[in-house]
Amino acid sequence: MPQSHPFTSYQRTNVQTADQRTLIIMLYDGLTRILRKAQQKIDAKDIEGAHNYLVRSREVVGELLATLKPEKGGEIGHNLKRLYSYAFNRIVEANLYKDSAMVEEVIRIMSTLREGWASMKQVEISDTPNTAERKRVSVTT
């Protein structure tokens, strides 16, 4: 059995032991990295590379949407759902047109949301996703 890279093991342990707020911040960070890579590929006219990174970023936003419970979050939850849906659609459009400006718009939105989550004090969240749900989307580059 091949040994995994120590950093990969460290990352896996971080994801498996993190609280929900930290996981969301990790998703935002990973999403931003993936979107930046997509921009680089768009600028380099690497259509396939850009497509691959944009599909991965769409999957991360899809994960944020899937784990969101707007009915529990009230107005904030519903606003997040709208923002995630908008970001998802912009990523689809950016992939269709290979438009770096659309990617930048999603980065700005997600960076603002990340700052909000990072500045919040830890709140008690009762519905922490199980480990299997956390592993569905890879945010490493």
Contacts in CASP RR format, 6 or more apart in sequence:
PFRMAT RR
TARGET T0000
AUTHOR 0000-0000-0000
METHOD contacts of the structure
MODEL  1
MPQSHPFTSYQRTNVQTADQRTLIIMLYDGLTRILRKAQQKIDAKDIEGA
HNYLVRSREVVGELLATLKPEKGGEIGHNLKRLYSYAFNRIVEANLYKDS
AMVEEVIRIMSTLREGWASMKQVEISDTPNTAERKRVSVTT
11 140 0 8 1.000
14 26 0 8 1.000
15 23 0 8 1.000
15 26 0 8 1.000
15 134 0 8 1.000
15 135 0 8 1.000
16 131 0 8 1.000
16 134 0 8 1.000
18 26 0 8 1.000
19 122 0 8 1.000
19 125 0 8 1.000
19 128 0 8 1.000
20 125 0 8 1.000
20 127 0 8 1.000
20 128 0 8 1.000
20 129 0 8 1.000
21 117 0 8 1.000
21 120 0 8 1.000
21 122 0 8 1.000
21 123 0 8 1.000
21 125 0 8 1.000
23 129 0 8 1.000
23 134 0 8 1.000
24 64 0 8 1.000
24 117 0 8 1.000
25 114 0 8 1.000
25 117 0 8 1.000
25 118 0 8 1.000
26 139 0 8 1.000
27 60 0 8 1.000
27 63 0 8 1.000
27 64 0 8 1.000
27 137 0 8 1.000
27 139 0 8 1.000
28 110 0 8 1.000
28 111 0 8 1.000
28 113 0 8 1.000
28 114 0 8 1.000
28 117 0 8 1.000
29 114 0 8 1.000
29 139 0 8 1.000
30 60 0 8 1.000
30 139 0 8 1.000
30 140 0 8 1.000
30 141 0 8 1.000
31 57 0 8 1.000
31 60 0 8 1.000
31 61 0 8 1.000
31 110 0 8 1.000
31 139 0 8 1.000
32 107 0 8 1.000
32 110 0 8 1.000
32 111 0 8 1.000
32 114 0 8 1.000
33 139 0 8 1.000
33 141 0 8 1.000
34 53 0 8 1.000
34 56 0 8 1.000
34 57 0 8 1.000
34 60 0 8 1.000
34 139 0 8 1.000
34 141 0 8 1.000
35 53 0 8 1.000
35 57 0 8 1.000
35 91 0 8 1.000
35 103 0 8 1.000
35 106 0 8 1.000
35 107 0 8 1.000
35 110 0 8 1.000
36 107 0 8 1.000
37 53 0 8 1.000
37 141 0 8 1.000
38 49 0 8 1.000
38 50 0 8 1.000
38 53 0 8 1.000
38 54 0 8 1.000
38 57 0 8 1.000
38 94 0 8 1.000
38 103 0 8 1.000
39 100 0 8 1.000
39 103 0 8 1.000
39 104 0 8 1.000
41 47 0 8 1.000
41 49 0 8 1.000
41 50 0 8 1.000
41 52 0 8 1.000
41 53 0 8 1.000
42 50 0 8 1.000
42 94 0 8 1.000
42 98 0 8 1.000
42 99 0 8 1.000
42 100 0 8 1.000
42 103 0 8 1.000
43 100 0 8 1.000
47 98 0 8 1.000
50 95 0 8 1.000
50 98 0 8 1.000
51 95 0 8 1.000
54 91 0 8 1.000
54 94 0 8 1.000
54 95 0 8 1.000
54 103 0 8 1.000
55 95 0 8 1.000
56 138 0 8 1.000
57 91 0 8 1.000
57 106 0 8 1.000
58 88 0 8 1.000
58 91 0 8 1.000
58 92 0 8 1.000
58 95 0 8 1.000
59 137 0 8 1.000
60 137 0 8 1.000
60 139 0 8 1.000
61 84 0 8 1.000
61 87 0 8 1.000
61 88 0 8 1.000
61 91 0 8 1.000
62 84 0 8 1.000
62 88 0 8 1.000
62 137 0 8 1.000
63 136 0 8 1.000
63 137 0 8 1.000
64 84 0 8 1.000
65 81 0 8 1.000
65 84 0 8 1.000
65 85 0 8 1.000
65 88 0 8 1.000
67 129 0 8 1.000
67 133 0 8 1.000
68 77 0 8 1.000
68 80 0 8 1.000
68 81 0 8 1.000
68 84 0 8 1.000
69 77 0 8 1.000
69 127 0 8 1.000
70 77 0 8 1.000
70 78 0 8 1.000
70 80 0 8 1.000
70 81 0 8 1.000
72 127 0 8 1.000
80 113 0 8 1.000
83 109 0 8 1.000
83 113 0 8 1.000
86 109 0 8 1.000
87 106 0 8 1.000
87 109 0 8 1.000
87 110 0 8 1.000
90 102 0 8 1.000
90 105 0 8 1.000
90 106 0 8 1.000
91 102 0 8 1.000
91 103 0 8 1.000
91 106 0 8 1.000
93 99 0 8 1.000
93 102 0 8 1.000
94 100 0 8 1.000
94 102 0 8 1.000
94 103 0 8 1.000
94 106 0 8 1.000
END
